[in-house]
């Protein structure tokens, strides 16, 4: 009960008047290394639960009769059963004593306890047959969730990927009533409000309680009954990393969207800039990390994540950028796109999101100097399309530049380095945000931190100069 996420959940449950929710608090006095803060002061737990809007009843946690009685009472609000228990009850050497947390009993002591328990059994021939729960939930199918039509964007249009996410989510929800959306009071920034406006009964506002939001998402996705999307600023998922980690361990199928990534959000400043999120999500087992660079690929990422098992993360950006892909472009998890190439390219540049557009600008700029670069959009950072990267890098004599609106640690650059580590004669130069940023205009910040088109062009010139000098 010292966990903040517990109280986030209790506030959420009382706000939504979840009268079908029962929490049983096992108040056994002891923690792992010390007594719990409130020990056996069950009346204090009761007052706290009541302050959070829960009906709270104190019972003897060792009395089956008391527990059954309170569980069958009618409820009009969430119920907290505060069960006072004795840790290790019935084992004299361990009962209500410190030092036994997570430890097995010695063999002789365990045998004595078993004999004592067996002596208390009145009848060994009696069998209990509890009633099976009613399976009254209708069967649902959340497989093969598809968009009804191709994206409707046109080449040359400008739209932020964060807005394209909201539009795609609303579109997906139009044709599948099992799609559910959650947000952490950022729906007017992540654009999940577009889903809420169309499908209000399938939208859940979780407010600024990201740990609980991820937990609610996991709950909604349990038993594969819903296709769940939860969104907030990418950086705010750091508050919920324990829940994300446990979701991955539990093999939960949830989809998360983190907007406002990188310094390109501009004036909001470093507290709002997602600069660690790729590292966070890449580290999770069986996670899929999408990083779409335009509205078309964002819509495809939403559709693919709805059909991809495990935890999916979609990284979206604040700036408006040009549409790069035709509406009929085919996308797959783990498949990169070569978005710019010639027959005589000198360097392979890999960018994603805003830096992909900066790389394309650099390509046009360098073209005037008769320097050709090949530009790759990875689409997914995990899994990364190693095959496409290696094949195209070989065409540019192993010269690779990665550029990302993220810290150096754990992002696109490190993913590419891992992909090509066994290749001979490859050179990878990474460009990323090196220091804690500050507030400023987006383009100014891209320039200051050396990830804009001018910096990319200069890096290309430098890597070519180094190659020439090496000869």
Residue, then its C-alpha position, 0 to 999 in steps of 0.5 A: x500500500x506504499x505504491x503510488x500506483x495503488x492510489x492512482x488506481x483507487x482514485x480512478x475506480x472511485x471517479x468512475x464509480x466501479x461498484x463491481x470492483x473489490x480490492x482485498x488488502x492483506x494487512x499482515x503487518x510485516x514488509x520484506x525487511x521491516x514492518x510496514x509503515x502502518x503495521x496493524x493499524x487497520x482503522x488508518x487504512x480504512x480512513x485512507x480508503x474512504x477518503x479515496x471514495x471506497x466503501x471500506x470494511x475491516x474483517x478478520x482475514x483468517x475467517x472465511x465466514x467473515x470474508x464470504x459475508x462481506x463479499x455478498x453484500x450489495x455495493x454502490x461503490x468500489x469495495x476495499x476489504x481490509x483483512x487483518x492477518x498474521x503472517x505465518x499464522x499457524x507456524x509458531x516459529x514464524x508467526x508474526x516474526x521478521x526474517x521469513x519473507x521469501x524463505x522456505x521452512x527448514x525440512x524438519x520444521x516443514x514436516x512438523x507443520x504438515x503433521x499439525x495441519x493434517x491433525x486438524x483435518x476433520x474428514x479427509x473423505x469430504x470433497x468440495x465442488x464449487x460452482x463454475x463461474x458463468x461464461x456470460x461474456x459474448x465471444x469476440x474476434x479481435x484478429x485481422x483488424x483492418x482499415x476499411x480503405x487506404x489512407x486518403x492523404x495526397x503527396x505534398x500535403x503537410x500533417x503532423x504524425x501525432x494528428x495522423x495517429x488520432x485520425x487513424x485511430x478514429x478510422x479504425x474504431x469506425x469499423x471495429x467496435x472492439x477498438x478502445x482508446x485511453x489517454x492521460x489527459x493529453x488527448x488534444x495533443x495526441x489527437x486521441x480526442x478524434x477517437x473520443x469524439x466519434x466513439x465516446x463510449x469506447x474512450x477512457x480518460x485516465x488523467x495524469x496517472x500514467x502508471x494506472x493508464x498502462x495497467x488499465x490498458x493491460x486489463x482491457x486487453x486481457x483475454x484478447x477481448x479488446x484492441x487497446x490503444x493508450x496515448x500520452x507524451x512519449x516522455x511520460x511513459x517513463x513514469x510507467x516503466x514498471x507497468x510496461x515491463x510487467x506488461x511485456x513479461x505478461x505477454x500483454x497485447x497493448x498498443x501505446x502511442x507516445x507523441x511530442x518526441x525529441x527537441x522538435x517539439x520546440x518551446x515546451x522544453x526538455x521536461x516534455x521532450x521524449x528523448x529516452x523513449x526509444x531506449x525504453x521500448x527497445x529494451x522490452x522483450x518482444x516489443x515492436x517499435x514503430x517510428x512513422x515519418x508521415x501520415x500514410x505510414x502512421x496510419x499503416x503503423x496503427x493498423x499493423x500494431x492492432x494486429x501485432x502480438x505483444x507490446x507495440x509503441x508508435x512514436x509520433x512527432x509534433x511538427x507538420x511534415x510532407x506526405x512521403x508515400x502514396x496511399x497504396x504503399x505497402x508497409x510491413x513490420x521490420x521492413x524499411x523503405x529506401x526513399x531516395x537513391x541514385x545509381x551512384x550514391x556515396x553515403x547511406x543516411x538513415x533518419x526517422x520522423x523529422x530527421x528523415x525529412x531533414x535527410x531528404x533536404x540534405x540530399x537535395x542540398x548535396x545534389x547541387x554539389x554532385x554528392x549523392x546520398x541514399x536515404x532510408x526510412x526504417x519504419x520500425x526501429x524494433x525489429x530493424x530491417x538489417x537486410x535492407x540497411x546492409x544491402x544499401x550500405x554496401x552500395x555506398x561502400x559501407x558508409x552510414x550516417x544515422x540521425x535521430x531526434x533522441x539521445x545517443x543512448x539506446x536509439x536508432x544509431x545504436x540499433x543500426x550499429x548492432x545490425x551491422x556489427x559483423x560487417x567488415x569495412x563499414x563505418x557508422x557515424x551517429x548524429x543525435x541529441x548530445x546534451x539536455x536541451x532547452x526551450x526554443x523554436x523547433x528548427x533552431x533546436x534541430x540546428x543547435x543539436x546538430x541534427x538538421x539538414x545542414x548538419x547532415x550535409x556537413x557530416x556527409x562531406x566529412x565522412x567522404x573527406x575522411x575516406x579520401x584521406x584514408x586512401 
